[in-house]
Amino acid sequence: MSSTPQTTRARILAATLSLVERAEGPIAMGAIAKAAGLSRQALYLTFSDKAALFIDLVRYVDERRGLAEELAKIRDAPTGVGGLLAMVDLQARQNPGLKPLADALELLRRQDPAVERGWQDRLDNRLRGCREIVARIAAEGRLRAGLDEAVATDLVWTITSLRMWDDLVAQRGWSAEAYRERVTSLLLASVVEPAK
């Protein structure tokens, strides 16, 4: 049985991910081309610049983690509150696998504007998802009285952030189940009007 050859794009992304996971500083496009077994010209024919490459890298990692299917569970939840609970569950289950890449990108993005733009693209996508969940909760009449949708979105976005997960699980030693239960309780108390 023969395997399908990797596309140039996939070779570049796999090589970049490997370099990111070992990096202690900025990664040059030349190093990426070399790791992928390509010329710099071939690299630039696939990705116009480093920012485009790193935006695609984050999406590539998300694809490998099955993020599209996970986000569908959030969108397809029967209620906005159900979507909120699905989001917390996603964080509890998938953040442990994302942490090594996130740590590497955290170091690199402070040194490289292109990496920062790639990471910011991911954060912007997550913010849009939080906004959609809050809009559903509000449309269902379940948004806590007196709470503005924009503020509720900021709360959901921050409370479900990788940084908060890292502080509670990696630093403070919470289990995935403790994280899921406590963060769910916090979000419900902060954002959702209690059922009558």
C-alpha positions as CSV (number, residue, x, y, z in Angstrom):
1,M,0.0,0.0,0.0
2,S,1.5,3.3,-1.0
3,S,1.0,6.5,0.9
4,T,-0.2,9.7,-0.7
5,P,2.7,12.1,-1.0
6,Q,2.6,15.2,1.1
7,T,1.6,18.4,-0.6
8,T,4.2,21.2,-0.6
9,R,1.9,23.2,1.8
10,A,1.7,20.2,4.2
11,R,5.5,19.7,4.1
12,I,6.1,23.3,4.9
13,L,3.6,23.3,7.8
14,A,4.9,20.1,9.2
15,A,8.5,21.4,9.1
16,T,7.4,24.7,10.6
17,L,5.6,23.0,13.4
18,S,8.7,20.8,14.1
19,L,10.9,24.0,14.2
20,V,8.4,25.8,16.5
21,E,8.3,23.0,19.0
22,R,12.1,23.2,19.4
23,A,12.6,26.9,18.9
24,E,14.2,29.2,21.4
25,G,14.0,32.3,19.2
26,P,12.8,33.6,15.9
27,I,12.6,31.1,13.0
28,A,13.9,32.4,9.6
29,M,12.1,31.5,6.4
30,G,15.3,30.0,5.1
31,A,15.4,27.6,8.0
32,I,11.8,26.6,7.3
33,A,12.6,26.0,3.6
34,K,15.6,23.9,4.5
35,A,13.6,21.8,7.0
36,A,10.9,21.3,4.4
37,G,13.5,20.3,1.8
38,L,12.5,23.2,-0.5
39,S,14.1,26.3,-1.9
40,R,13.2,29.7,-0.4
41,Q,11.5,30.5,-3.8
42,A,9.3,27.4,-3.5
43,L,8.4,28.4,0.1
44,Y,7.4,31.9,-1.0
45,L,5.4,30.5,-3.9
46,T,3.3,28.7,-1.3
47,F,3.2,31.4,1.4
48,S,3.6,35.0,0.5
49,D,5.2,35.9,3.8
50,K,5.9,34.7,7.3
51,A,2.6,36.0,8.7
52,A,0.6,34.0,6.2
53,L,2.6,30.9,7.0
54,F,2.1,31.3,10.8
55,I,-1.7,32.0,10.4
56,D,-1.9,28.8,8.3
57,L,0.2,26.9,10.9
58,V,-2.2,27.6,13.7
59,R,-5.1,26.5,11.5
60,Y,-3.1,23.4,10.5
61,V,-2.7,22.5,14.1
62,D,-6.4,23.1,14.7
63,E,-7.2,20.8,11.8
64,R,-5.0,18.1,13.2
65,R,-6.8,18.4,16.5
66,G,-10.2,18.1,14.9
67,L,-11.2,21.6,15.9
68,A,-13.8,22.0,13.2
69,E,-15.8,19.0,14.5
70,E,-15.4,20.3,18.1
71,L,-16.7,23.8,17.0
72,A,-19.7,22.1,15.3
73,K,-20.6,20.6,18.7
74,I,-20.7,24.1,20.2
75,R,-22.7,25.6,17.3
76,D,-25.1,22.6,17.2
77,A,-25.8,22.6,20.9
78,P,-29.6,22.9,21.4
79,T,-29.2,26.1,23.4
80,G,-26.7,29.0,23.9
81,V,-26.1,27.7,27.4
82,G,-25.4,24.2,26.0
83,G,-22.9,25.8,23.6
84,L,-21.2,27.5,26.5
85,L,-20.9,24.2,28.4
86,A,-19.6,22.6,25.2
87,M,-16.9,25.3,24.9
88,V,-15.7,24.7,28.5
89,D,-15.6,21.0,27.8
90,L,-13.6,21.5,24.7
91,Q,-11.0,23.6,26.7
92,A,-10.8,20.9,29.4
93,R,-10.2,18.1,26.9
94,Q,-8.0,19.8,24.2
95,N,-5.9,22.3,26.0
96,P,-3.4,19.7,27.4
97,G,-2.5,18.8,23.8
98,L,-2.3,22.4,22.7
99,K,-0.1,23.6,25.5
100,P,3.3,22.7,24.1
101,L,2.6,24.6,20.8
102,A,1.0,27.5,22.7
103,D,4.1,27.8,24.9
104,A,6.4,27.8,21.9
105,L,4.3,30.4,20.1
106,E,4.1,32.5,23.3
107,L,7.9,32.8,23.3
108,L,8.2,33.3,19.5
109,R,5.4,35.9,19.2
110,R,7.1,38.3,21.6
111,Q,10.1,38.3,19.2
112,D,8.4,38.0,15.8
113,P,5.5,40.1,14.6
114,A,4.5,37.5,12.0
115,V,4.1,34.9,14.7
116,E,2.1,37.4,16.7
117,R,-0.3,38.0,13.8
118,G,-0.8,34.3,13.4
119,W,-1.6,33.8,17.0
120,Q,-3.8,36.9,17.0
121,D,-5.8,35.5,14.1
122,R,-6.6,32.5,16.3
123,L,-7.6,34.6,19.2
124,D,-9.9,36.7,17.0
125,N,-11.6,33.6,15.8
126,R,-12.2,32.4,19.4
127,L,-13.6,35.9,20.2
128,R,-16.1,35.6,17.4
129,G,-17.1,32.2,18.7
130,C,-17.7,33.6,22.2
131,R,-19.7,36.5,20.7
132,E,-21.9,34.0,18.9
133,I,-22.5,32.0,22.1
134,V,-23.4,35.1,24.0
135,A,-25.7,36.3,21.3
136,R,-27.6,32.9,21.4
137,I,-27.9,33.2,25.2
138,A,-29.2,36.7,24.9
139,A,-31.7,35.7,22.1
140,E,-33.0,32.9,24.3
141,G,-33.6,35.4,27.1
142,R,-31.0,33.8,29.4
143,L,-28.4,36.6,29.5
144,R,-28.0,37.8,33.1
145,A,-30.1,40.9,33.7
146,G,-28.2,44.1,33.3
147,L,-25.3,42.5,31.6
148,D,-24.3,43.9,28.2
149,E,-23.5,41.4,25.5
150,A,-20.1,42.9,24.8
151,V,-19.2,42.6,28.5
152,A,-20.6,39.0,28.6
153,T,-18.5,38.2,25.5
154,D,-15.3,39.5,27.2
155,L,-16.0,37.5,30.3
156,V,-16.6,34.3,28.4
157,W,-13.5,34.9,26.2
158,T,-11.3,35.6,29.2
159,I,-12.6,32.9,31.5
160,T,-12.2,30.2,28.8
161,S,-8.8,31.5,27.6
162,L,-5.8,29.2,27.3
163,R,-4.0,31.5,29.8
164,M,-6.6,31.0,32.5
165,W,-6.7,27.2,31.8
166,D,-2.9,27.2,32.1
167,D,-3.0,29.1,35.4
168,L,-5.6,26.8,36.9
169,V,-4.6,23.4,35.5
170,A,-0.8,23.5,34.7
171,Q,0.1,26.0,37.5
172,R,-2.4,25.3,40.3
173,G,-2.8,21.6,39.6
174,W,-6.6,21.4,38.9
175,S,-7.7,18.3,37.2
176,A,-9.6,18.5,33.9
177,E,-12.8,17.6,35.8
178,A,-12.3,20.3,38.4
179,Y,-11.6,22.8,35.7
180,R,-14.7,21.8,33.8
181,E,-17.0,21.9,36.9
182,R,-15.6,25.1,38.5
183,V,-15.3,27.2,35.2
184,T,-18.8,26.1,34.2
185,S,-20.1,27.2,37.6
186,L,-18.3,30.5,37.3
187,L,-19.6,31.2,33.8
188,L,-23.1,30.3,34.6
189,A,-23.1,32.6,37.7
190,S,-21.5,35.4,35.8
191,V,-23.3,35.4,32.4
192,V,-26.5,33.3,32.6
193,E,-29.8,34.3,34.2
194,P,-30.9,31.5,36.5
195,A,-33.8,29.5,35.2
196,K,-37.1,30.3,36.8
